[in-house]
Amino acid sequence: MKLFRILLNAMLIVFVVDAGAAFVDELIHLITDWHILSFVRLPTNLIMTLSTPFIWLAIVVSPRVPKSVFGPILVFLTWVICGAMPMPIYLGLTSFGFGLAVIELLVAGAVVARMWQLNNGKGFLVTEEHLNEGPFFSATNAAGITAATLFLGPPALAIYSFVSIDLACKVYSADFVGINLSGFEVAHKQYTKGDKTIDLIGMAHLGDQRVYDTMFDGIEANDRTILLEEGVADSEGHLGSGPLYDKMAERVGLSTQKSMKTMTDLEVRNADVDVKEFHPDTLKLLGLVLEIYRADDPLPPLMAYISFAQGMEDPEAMGDMVYNDLIVLRNDILDEHIDKALLDHDRIVVPWGAYHMKDVEPRVLEKGFTEVSDVRHTLVPFKLLLGG
């Protein structure tokens, strides 16, 4: 019993210390960009993560464990292990860290206050007297919590994951990607202004070939319609040679998106940039990612990528730079091509990576176009990913 009480109190103390250290550290980081308490947080984070099963088991085994104290801790830790969704979807790295620290501090404050109340104002630790109340083990308690975990946990986790993934896809792609019960879907949205039409089609490099084959059905090929193709040039050979996504597609049971000229009879014009315009660090990062795609054994290049990522002095600044190169710069060029194409074409078809659309769609709307239709294609069916 003494050891049991010591372990419970140890978990409680470590959680409170971790909450306080996280709040102070993230507050300082918010002001100075420094993490000065990492030496405290790293071990406490690890201890709390590893202690999550113990806390659950303690609540199952003994009804003496105050559920109103350790229950919130268990829920918080489980939520963090699951990614703390949806917070990361809406917050940057710095804001997310601080927001999570604030929530942890609030949980810590609540459980300390509750423990203080249970001890009648005589401290916030679990006492021997408290653990002596009632039987140490209860079959009813154990069966009830275990049943709730087994029967309610998986469906709750599945729903939570489904909603979180769908929300993340829609936020990051301006609703050009989502998920339904069949798989990942992409949007084909149409916008009009007078006699002019722009089609924005969210694309992915990997998908169901049958969907690729019908993606442009209904768009008549004529000299007043043009398709602006995505696809960076690499005149200086920065990205290496060989197919980019074929091995990745084979691993997951999908097909690689082909050239637009093989997918449609529409007039096609490339509207992308040459990668030589990217920052050298962006090119290095891209090279590491493409090595993962091309490798027969993706583990070694994956480890090289992780090593590179861990060595970044300022990950947030690196992320901004990569986003500017891969998204903003290329969208600027695309926007110029759209303006030029509108001069002598009535319909502009833009099948670009769905992640671009969060920036492309507002530019189209700013030109005075209005959305008139939204058709969804299930481009990545779950049954293919599962080998069906």
Summary of the structure (lengths in Angstrom):
residues: 388
radius of gyration: 26.7
end to end distance: 52.5
largest distance: 86.2
contacts: 1143
relative contact order: 0.11
helix: 60%
strand: 14%
